[in-house]
Amino acid sequence: MNSSFNVNQSGSPPFCLLGAVGYSYSLNTCVLEVVIIFFLTVLIITGNLVVIFVFHCAPLLHHHTTSHFIQTMAYADLLVGVSCLVPSLSLLHYLRAFNEELTCKGFGYVVSVLKSVSMASLACISVDRYIAITRPLSYATLVTPCRLRACIVLIWVYSTVIFLPSFFGWGKPGYHGDIFKWCADSWKTNSGFSTFIVGLLYAPAALTVCYTYGNIFKICRQHTREITQRHARFSSQTEGDKGERGERCEGCPDKRYAMVLFRITSVFYVLWMPYILYFVLESAGLYHHPVASFLTTWLAISNSFCNCLIYSLSNSVFRKGLNRLFSRLLPSCLSCADAKKVLTPVSPRPDSRCQV
């Protein structure tokens, strides 16, 4: 089903999943795969490096306990980007000296573990926000720094252990290694192992996210309705207006922050759902196509870049930290901008009509 094309008389034919389309059995197909994978690799690495550096430049981001999970995801996604250099080098025939079976198994295992860390971190973030909104008075005693560190360690250990059976011949963790011919042709999925992964990772994480965010937005909607009713009833009282305004401002940050995290979680599952569905269908023997495995796999991996993009666009504190990072990296440009501001003429006698 896959393409094969003789690059030269002595060279071996390149293996390309996109060659299974049927109308492009040429080297251009392999070049297209390399371009897609390398482009995603660069985006993932640069995007997550920016996130990691911004967290070091913006101390206010550490006020939220969820920032630790966000940083964990950033480090995991950064490692995903670094590991994606492996298939790029393989398609360019720079890894011929390595054992193909061991290389594709190792790459598939590493990416599966790292994406499991991201999925488990998103589930923990939703639980953290649920506790913060439902139990605000006891939140500080329930979510302590020690428990937070233990939770992050548990996420890494659990993600490392859950995919280990694939190395002992029980199933296939995913299609991340299908860039290699051995993974695509000889490493088959197993319905038992797929059920094991879905039951212990995908389903619990998805159900946790649905339950927690469903209740979070239900509570926020209820509070908004109560505030609106109270405002309509006591709109003529200035003190009531002040109190109502204070209640609104008190609930707004939590709701906005929950919305940011909800967007990250939603995009994660939107990009990963085609991959999970294809994983289940092929494991059950209902559908198999190399192009579908390639597209769903790299669509899911592209989420490693989307996390930092959504967070940078949605969080004002993060944007301030990003500006501070650029101010440190580009001090000369900013000094020129400050000099221009100083040189701008200021009228010594401002017009009194413009003053309030």
N, C-alpha and C positions, 0 to 999 in steps of 0.2 A: 504494500500500500504506500510505502514511502518512496521518495525520489532517489534515484541513483544516477550519477553523472560523472563520467571520467574527466577529471580535470586535465590530466595529461596521460601519456602512455604508461608511465610507471607508477603514478600516484593512485591511491585507493579512492573509490568513489565517495563523495561526501554524503553524510546521512542528514536529511532534513525532513522534519515532520510536515512542514508546509508543502513539500513535494507531493503529498497525498491528494492535493487538490485535483490532480489529474491533467492539468493543462500547462503546467510549468515545471517540467522535468529538466531544469537547467540550473546552472550555478547561481543565477539571479535569486532563486528561492533561498539558497543558503545565505546569500548576502543579506536578503531581507530579514531572515531570522537573526543574523548577527546584529544588524542595525537595531531591530526592535529590542533585543535583550541588552545590548550595550547602552542604548538610550535610556531604558528603564534603570539600568544599573547606575548610571551617572546621576539621574534624578534622585534616586533613593539615597545614595551616599551623600550628595551635597545637601539635600533637604534635611536629612536627619542630623548631619553635622551642625547645620544651622540651629536646629532645635536644641541640641545638647549645649552648644555655646551660649544660646540665649538664656537657658536656664541658669547658667553660671553668671550671666550678666544682669539678671533680673531677680533679686532676692524676694520680691513680693510674690513671685510665682510659688515659692516654697511654703506660703501660708496655707495653701490647700494641701490636704493629705493626698489627694488624687494626683498631685504633681509628681509624686514618687512613682506612681504607676505609669504616668505619661512618659517619664524619663526611662523607665524600664522598657516600654514599648519602643522608644526612640533608639535605645541601644540594640534591642532585638532587630528592629527594622534596618539599622545601620549594618549589622552583621549579615542580614539578608542581602543587602546590596553588595557587600564585599564578597559573599559566597557566589553571587550571580556572575562574578568574573570567571568562574570555573566553566560554565557552559559556553561563554563567549570564547575563551581560549580553546575549548574543545572543538568548536565549530571552525576555528581558524587553524586547527591541527597543531596546536602547541603542546598538547598533552598526550602525544602518542606513546611516550615512554611509560606512562602510568597504566596500571591495570584498570581496564574500562569498567569491569564489574564492581570493583571496590570503589572506584571514583564515583560512579553514578549512585551507588548505594549510600556512600558517605554524603554526597551532595543532597540527595533526596531526604536523608534522615535529618541533616542539619537544618534545612529549610523548613521541614515539617515541625521540628522542635521550636524553632524561632517563631513561626506563625502560631503555634500553640500557645507560646508565651503571650503574644499579642491578644489572642482570643481570651485567654484566662484573665489577662490584665483588664480587658474591657468589662468582663463579668464582675471583677472585684471593684472596679470603678463604679459600676451601677449599684452594687451593694453598699459601697461607701456613701454615695449620694442618698440612697434610700434611708440609711441610718441617720445621716445628717438632717434630713427633712422630717422624718417620723419621730426621731428621738433627739431633738436638739439639745436638751438639758443634760442628757447623759452621754452625749457623743464623745466628749473629751475623755471620759473614763472607759468607754467601749473601744475607741480607736486610739490606741497609744502608739508611740514610735516603735516600741519593742514588738508589738503585734503586727505593725505594718511591715517591719523588716522580715519578720518570720513568714508573713504571707507572701512576700516577694520571693524569698528563698524557696518556699513550698511550690510556688508557681514554676520556677525553673526545674526543681527536682521532679515534679509531677510530669512536666512536659518532656523531660529527658527520659523518664522511665516508660511512659505510655507507648512510645514508638519503638522501644527496644525489641519486642517480639518479631518485628519485620526482619531483623538481622539473623534470626534463627529459622528463617524459612516460612514464617507464618504471615503471608500476605505482603502487601505493598503499601507504604505509607501515603503515597501520592504520585503525581506525574511530574514532579519537579525534575527528576532525573531522566525523563524520556528524551531529552536532547541527545543522550547517549543511546546508541543502537541496542546495547544489551538490555538496558532498562525498558525500552519500548517493545522489544521482541521476546525477551526471555523472562522478564520479571512480571509476573501476572498478579492481578488483584485477587483477593480472596474474600468471599462474602462474609465469612466468620470474622476475619480481622476488621473488615470495613464496618460491620455491625458493632464490634468492640470499640472502634474509634468514635463512631457516631454516638454510641450510648454513653461513653465515658468522657467525651470532650465536646463534640459539636452540639448535641442536643442539650446537655446541662447548661452550657454557656448561653445558648440562644434562649432557653426558657428562663434563665435567671435574668437576662437583660430585658426580656419582654415583661416579666412580672414586676421587676423593680421600677422600670421607667413608666410602665402603665400606671402603677400606684403613685409615682411621683407626680405625673401630670394630672392625675385625678385629684390629688391633694391640692396642687397649685390651682386647678380650676375651681375647686371648692372654696379656697381662700379668696380667690378673685371675686367669686360670686358674693361671698359674705361682705367683703369690703365694698363692693358696688352697692349692695343693699343698704349697708350702713351709711354710705355717702349720700344715697338718695333720701334716707330718712332724716339725717341730721346735716343736710347741706347748708342750712342757714346758720349753723353754729360754727364760729371761727375756731373754737378750741377743738371741736370735733374734726374740723377740716385738718388742723395741724396733726392731731393724733392719727387720722386716717392716712395723711401724707407720710407720717413716720412709719406706719405699718407697711405701706406700699414700698417705701425705700428699704425696709428691713427684709422684705421677701424678694425684692428684685434681683440682688446679686446671686442668690442661690438658684433662682429660676433661670437667669441668664447663663450661669455656669453649667447648670444641668442641660440646657439646650445645646451648648457647645459640645459637651460630652455625648449627648444624644445624636448629634450630627455625625460625630466621628464613628460612633457605634453603627449608625444606620448605613453609612457609606461602606463600612467594613463588611457588613453582611450582604449588602447589595452586590459588592464586587466578589464576595466569596460564595454566594449562593449558587451561581452556575457551576463553579468547580465542585462544590459538595454534591449537587444533583448529578453531575456527570460521574463523579466518584461512586455514587450509589448505583447508578444505572449500569455502569460497566461491571461493577462487582457482582451485580445480579445477572449479568450476561444479557442484558436487554439492548445495549447500544455500545458501540466502540468505533471511534474514528480518531486517527492521529491528529488531524487538524483541530478537532474539538478539544482534545486534551491539551494541545499547545495553547490555544486561545484562552480557554478557561483557566489554565495554570498561570499564565502571565498576566491575565486580567486580575486574578487574585493577588499575585505578587505586587502589582502596581499599587495596591492599597498601602504598601509600605511608604510610598511617597505622599499619598492622599492625607494620611494622618497629620503630618506636619503642615501641609497646606491648609487644611481646615482649621487647625489650631491657631495658625498665624493670622488667618483672616477673621477669626471669630473672637479672639481674646485680646482686649485692649491692653492689658498688662504685658502680654507677650509681644504685642507690637511695639510698646515702649522699650522693652528689652531688646528687640530687634534693632530699633533706632540707636540704642546705646552701643550695641555690638558694632554697627556700621560706623558709629562715631569713633570707636577705638581702632577699627581697621582702616578708616579713611580720614585721619585727622587733618591732613593737608587740605582736602576738599572742603571740609567743614570750616576750617579756619578762613579759607577764602570767602565762604558764604558769610561768616561773621564780619569779615572786613568790609564786605559790601554793605551789610546792614549799618555798620558804623559810619561809612562814607555817605550814606543817604542823607540829603539835607533835611533838617528838622526846623520848622518855622519857630522862631523864638517866641512869638505871640500867637498862640492858637486862638482861633475864632471862638469867641464866647458863645456864639449861637450853636456850636456843635457840642457844647458841654451839656451834660445832663445833671 
